[in-house]
Amino acid sequence: MRPRGSYLAAALMTAIFAAIILTCTSPSSRRSPERKVAEKYCASCHKFPEPELLDKNTWLNSVLPAMGPRLGIYQYLGENYPAPGRGVIATPKGTFPDEPLLSTEEWEAILSYYRQNAPDTLPVPSRQTPEDTTRLFATHFPAAIETEPGTLGLFIDGAAGRLLVANASAGTMEFYDPSLKLQKKIAMKRPVVYIEKAASFTSGRKNSASRPEAGENYLLTDIGTYFPSDFKEGAAWTLDSSGNPEKLIQMLGRPVQIRPADLDTNGTTDYLICAYGLFDGELAWYSSPRKKYVIRKAPGAIQAEISDVNQDGRPDVWALFAQGDEGLYLFMNRGGRGFEEKRLLRFPPSQGSSSFELQDFNDDGHTDILYTSGDNADFSLILKPYHGVYIYLNDGRGNFEKAWFYPVNGAYKALSRDFDLDGDPDIISIAYFPDPERRPGESLLYFENKGSMQFAPHWVPGAAAGRWINMQAGDLDADGDTDIALGNFTASRDQLMKQYPGKWRNTAPFLLLENKTR
């Protein structure tokens, strides 16, 4: 899956802290001794979480108690603080300090700062209400109904007229034709979260961005376990159209995306891996099953895109990190297996970064960023006014500024294509942590590009029929327009499923939106 897919809100109890988007704090509170202590310890390894970004109750009864063990605070005033993974073999040594890193008085100052400055409730954002339901798509469900749908991975192979569905609940890989007739089912017994065509780089030319040759094989990302851990149980697989799987790389730490590339431009296939992990993760690449090169050592690598940014013949890497120190990075390929890091955007932890896509929205020849935040599988499962779909425009010098935002509770992925074939990029988004009671339609929204950075929101049929964790685009029926496949994943044990235990049971494992433009 993503990630877009993508992955995995339910599987990722990621953020130990919480916050996002800086809002107004009074000058006096910014100069207070308590804030100085909070900044010292709460901004030592990530962006400072402003108190206005969560309500008082969430700070004091959930987020700060979860932060305590990171600072060596396991008990305060008789309350035992949670320390997920402490003492488990798979937890990296040193994740939690044996002794407190601060005094009792300093911890009390941090608690006091958030107690005094956090709001009682968060504001409800204003937004343009969709006026109608788009007629652009026809909704199609497969015949199968499942008690707990578990679709994590999806891929539309337009060239073959084939939809691949990775069913984690059943442990199968399923092949469907454009009419959603099941062609083949393969027992994989693995939780596959991301699928794309396998590519072979065969040019053999040095110092060139070798062009891949894609056959009938598929590259599968096996996360190992979608529940939070640092166990090295993930793997990269290939799967041919006959259904024969072959393991390429194993013992990966909860990978959520594996991509083929010729990163060292030697004419052979390398594999770029987003190993999300829990406390221990990394963005790395393999030139062979046993030869690994780490680009950035940090948990939360959730998605990567590959492009030759400076046209020097070497593939560069864009990567989104969604754990702890959240942000979007560009890694420039300097040759010799080395990359130079540039941070493009930075967010406080629990921003809930969930996906990004590269697109030129204002037609100026520069790459812009479509970004979503909404991963709410953490210690602050509340509706957040900063969750939603964003566009950051490139100023031509590699600096990015927010140009558009639409609030969507729990936004999990957005794709930009010219869906209506009028010559400009539109947007479609999904939300894995929506507001089922007040805004059930926000689970799936279509934004029509009206020009001048204006996007008109529309409801989409079938939005509330599943809990969408993945979304992929492609021309499944080969009619010249872009169709959409959505994965329904309810086999989660997160707080939203506990809050609505029967909400998405006995539903279809996936949804196909057939584009009716042509």
N, C-alpha and C positions, 0 to 999 in steps of 0.2 A: 504494500500500500504506500501511502505516502512516505509516504511519505515519508501528499500531499500531502500519501498518504498518506506521507503521509504519514506517521503512525502516532498514534494509538493513545487516545485520551484515557480510555478505560484501563489500559495496561500501564500507563505511565503515572504513577503517583509521584510526580516529579518535584514540584517546588516545595522546598522546606520553608522558604520565606514567602512573602507575598507583597505585591504592589505593582503599580504601573502608572504611567502618565502623570507627570508633575502638575499639581494644581496649587492653588494659592495657600500658602502658610503665612501666618502673621509674622511680621518682622521680629517681634519680641520672642516668639517661639524659635525662630531661626537663630537667635543669639543666645538661647538659654543653655545653661550648663548641661542639662539633660540631653539636648540635641547633640551637643558635642560628643558626649559619650556614645549616643546611638550611632552617630556617623562613624566614630572610631571603630566600632565593632560590626555595624550592620552594612558598612560600605567597604569593608576590607577586601572583598573578593567579588563584588558585583555592584551594580548601581544602587544608590541609596533608596530604600523604599519609603516614600513619603507617607505620613500617617493618614492623609485624606483618601488614600486609595483603597482602604478597607474600613469597615465599620468597627467600632470600639469592641464589640463582643467578639468578633472574629480575631482581632489582634490579641486580645487578652486571654481568650479561652482556647484558641486553636493555633494561630501562627507563631506567636512568641513562645508558647510551651514547646512547639516543634523545633523552634530555633535554638532553644536552650542547650540541648545535647551537642550541637555544633560548637558551642562555646564551653563545653565541659560542665554545663549545669544540668544535673539530672533530677534534682529535687529542689523545691522552693516552697516554704511555708507548709510543709507536709504533703505537697502535691508531687507525685512522680511524673516527670516529663517523658514523653515517648521518645525512644531512640530506635527507629526502624533499622533492622539489620545488625544492631550492635551485638557482637558475640557470634554472628553467623560467619562461617568460614569464607563465604563468597564476598563478604564486606571487606574492601581494601583496608589494610592496616593503616591506622592513623586517621580514619574517617571521623571518629569521635575521640577527642582528647581524654586522657585518663584523669587529668586534673583541670579545674576551672581556669579559663584564660582571663578571667576578670574577677573582681571582688564582688561580694554580695551587694555592697553599696552601688557599684556600677550597674549591676543587673537591675537593681531597684530603680535606678535612674532611667534605664531604658524602658522599663514597664511604665514608669510615671510619665515619660514623654508621650508614649502612644496613648495612655489613658487620658491625658489632658488634651491632646490635639486630634485624635481620631473622631470622626463624626459618629453620631448614633446610627444613622442610616446613610446609604449611598444615594445620590440623585438618580432619577430615571432620565436617561438621555432623550432629547427630542430627536425625532427622525421623520423623514417623509414616509407616510404610510402608503404602501402599494395600493394603487387605485383599482387594479383589475388583475385577472389571471391571464398570463400569457397563453396565446394560442400557438406558440412556436413549436411546442413539443406535444407529442402523444405519449401517454403513459402505458407501459407494458410491464406486467409482472410475470415471472415464471410460474409454472403450474405448482411447483413445490411450495409447501408451507411448513415452517419449522417452529418448534416450541421456543427455542432460543437461537435465532439466526446468528450465524458466526462468520459472515463474509468479511474477510480482512483484505485480501488481495484481489485486484481486478485488472484486466488488460483488454483493450479493444484492438484486435489485429485486423485492421481494415483491409489489408492486402489479401488476407486469407478468408475474410468474412466470418470472423470467429471471435467470440467473447470468452475469455478465460476467467473463471471464478475460483478463488481459493477459499474453500469452506473449512474454517478452523474447527468448528463444532463437529463436523463429520470426518475431518482429516482427509479431505479429498480435493483434487483438482478437477474441475468440470469444464467441458468445452460445449459452447452453445452456438447455434447458427443465428442469423439475424432475426428469425422468427421465434427465438428462444426455445427451440427444440434442442433437447439434450443430445449431443452427439457422442460424448464419451465421458466416462468418469474414472479417475485414476486414484487409487489409494496411496496418498503420500504420507499420511500419519504425522505431518509436520505443519506448524502454524506459519503459513506463507503470507507475508504482509505486503510484498511488492513484487511486481512482475513487469518485465519488459523483454523486447527481443534481444537475444544474445547476439553479440557482434564480434566478428573476427577482423582484426586489423592486419592487413596482409601486404601493405605497400612496400614495407621494408626500407623506406626512404628515411634517412636520418634528418633530424631538424625540420620535420614537416608534420602537420596535423593529418595523420594518415586517415584515409576514409574507410569507415567500417563496411564490411559486407555482412548483411544480416540474412540468415537462412531461416529454416523452419524451427530452429531451437529457441527456447525461451530461458531467460535468466531469472531465477527465483531467489527471493530473500526470505530465508527461514529465520524467524526471530528467536527460536528456541523456546522461550516462554514469554507470553505477553503479560505475565504478572511481574511486578517490580522485583528485580534482583540483579546481581552482578555475576550470575552463573554464566560460564562460557559455553552455552549450549546452541548458539546460532550457527548458521552455515549458509554458504552459497551453493546453489544447485543449477544444473541445466536440465531442461526437459524438452525432448523432441516431440514432434507432432504425433508420434506413435505411442507416446506415454511412457518413455523410458527415462527415469531420472538418474542423474549422475552428480555426485557430490564433488564440488571443486575445492572449497575451502571450509574448514571446520573450526570449532572452538572459538567462535566469535561472541562478543559480549552484547547480546540483545541488539543485533543489527536491524534497522528499520528500512534501509535502502542500500542496495548494492548495484553499481552501475559499471558497465564496461567502458573502457577508454584506453587510449594509448598515451599515457601521461608522460612517459619518458621518450616518446617519439622514436622508438626503435623498431616499429613495425609489428609488434606483438601486442596481444590483448592484456591490459592490466585491469584491476578491479578496485574501484573507489567505494569505500564502505563507511556508512554512517552507523557507528556502533553507539547506540543511545546509552546503554548501561542503566545504572541507577545512581550510584555514587562514583562509578568508574566507567568512563566512556572515552570515545575518541573519534576523530575523523582520520582515516588512514587509507592507504592503498597497497595493494599486493601486486608485485610483478610476477610472482609465482605463489603456489599454495603455502610456501614456507618463508617467503621473503616479504616482510612488511616494512612500510615506511610510514611513520606517524606525521600527519600534517598539523594537527592540533590535539593535544591531550586534555580532554574535558568531557564530562558527561553531557548528554542532551543533543548530540548531533542528530538532527531529525530529517534533514533534506539537503541534497546537493544538486547543483546544476553545473554543466560543463560547457564552456565556450572559450574561444580565443579572443580575449578582450582587446588586446593590443596588436592583434594580427601579426604576431611574430612566429607563427607556426607551432606554438606550444599551447596545449589546452590548459586553461585556467579554471579554477574551481570557486563557485559561489556556494556558501554553506550557511544554513540556519541552525543555531543552537538554542535549545528550549529548556535548559535545565540550569538553575543557579544563575550564572552570568549569561543572560539571554542576549542574543544579538545576531545580526547578519554580517558575514565576513566574506571578503574576496581574497583568495589566495592566488597570487600571481606566480605562474610557473617560470622559474628562473633557470631551468635546465639542471642537469646533474642531479636530478631527483629532489631538488630543493624548491620550496615555495616561500614567498614573501607575504606575510599576513597584513591585511588592512581591514579594520573594523569599519563597516559602513553605517550600521545602526546599532544602538545599544538600548536595552530595555531592562527595567528592574525585574527581579525574579518573580515568578508567577504572573508575569505578563500573559503567559499562556500562549506563547508563540507556537503556531501550528502548521503554517505553510507559507511558501512564497512562489512567485512565478516571475519570469523576466518578460517584459513587453515594452514596446514603444507606444505609450498612450497619447502623446502629443505630437507624434509624427515629426520629431526634430532630428531623428537619426541617432538618438542616444537611448541606451537601455534603461528603462524605468522598472520599478518593483511593485508588484501586487503582493500584498502581505495580509495574513489573517492572524488574529490572536483570539483564543477562546478555549484553550485546553484548561479545563477546570477540575482535573483529577488531582487535587492537592488538598491542602488543609484549609482552603477558603472557598468552599463550594457555595458561593453566593453570586447573584447576578451582578455583573460588573459593567458600568457604563462605558468602559474603554474597550470591551470586547467587540470585535467586528472586522470589517474589511477595509483595508487601507490601500492607497496608492501613494508611493513616494517617487517624485520626479527627479531625474538626473539633470544637474545643471550643466552638463557637458564636461565637467572636470572631475567627475566621480564623487560629487557630493549630492546627497539625497535629502529632499525636504517633503514633508507631508503635504499633499495637494488635494486629497479627497478621503473621506471617512464616512462609513455607514455603520451605525451600531447594530450588531447581531450578537445576541447572547450565545456564548459558546461556539463562535465561528471556528470551523475546523479546516476548511480548505476552500480555495477559490480558483477558478480557471478562467482564463481570458482567451476568447476566440471570436472571430467574426461569425457569430451564430446565425444572424439574420442576413448575412451576405450583402450588407450595404456599404462595405468598405472600411469599417472601423471596428476596433475590438470591443466586444461586449464582455460581461462578467456573469458567472453563475457561482453561487456559494452554497455550502452546506454547514450545518451546525450540529455538533455532537452533544453539546450541552445547552440545548435551547430552553426556552421558558414554555413548557408544554401547556400550561393553563392559560396564560394570557396571550402568547404569541406562537401558537403551534406551527403556523405557516413559515416562520423564520428558519425552520429546519432546511428549507430549500428555497432560494431566491434567485431570480433572474434580473440582471441590471442591463437595461438597454442603453447603449451609448447614444447620447443626444448631441455630442460635440461640446467643445469648450469645457471639458472635464465635468460634464453633467451626465449622470446616470439615473435613469428612471427605474425604480424597483417594481417588480411584478411578482405576484404569487405564482407558484408552479404546481400543477396537479400532482397529487400523490405525496406532497411534502410531509404530511404527518403519518404516513403509512409505515415508516420505519425510523430507526435511529441510525443516521447515516455517518459512517466513520471514514469512508473512502469514496472517491469520485475520480473517474477517468473519462477522457474524451477521445473520440475517433469516429471515422465514417464507417460504421459497421455494415450498413446496407449498400455502400458504394454508390450513393446517389448524388454525391458532391457537396453535402453539408455535414455538419459535425453533430454526432449523437453523443449521449451521455449515459454512463453506467454508474450506479450508486450501490455501495455495499452496506448492508444492514447488519449491525453487530450489537446484539443485546446480551451476549454471554459474558457480561461484565458484572463486577461486584462493587462498582463505584457508588457514590452517594446518590446519584440521580436514579439509579436502578432501585436503590433501597427506598427512595422517596416515592417512586412510582413502580412498585414491584410487578404489576401486571400490564403495564402500559403498552409494551411492544411485543408481548408474547404472542405466539401463534400467528406470525406474519411471514411474508415472503423474504427469502434470503437476499434478494437484490431487486433493483428497479432499473429498467431501461427507459430513457427518454429519447424517443425517436424524433429527430428534427424534421419538421414538415415543410421547411422552406422550399425544398425541391422534392 
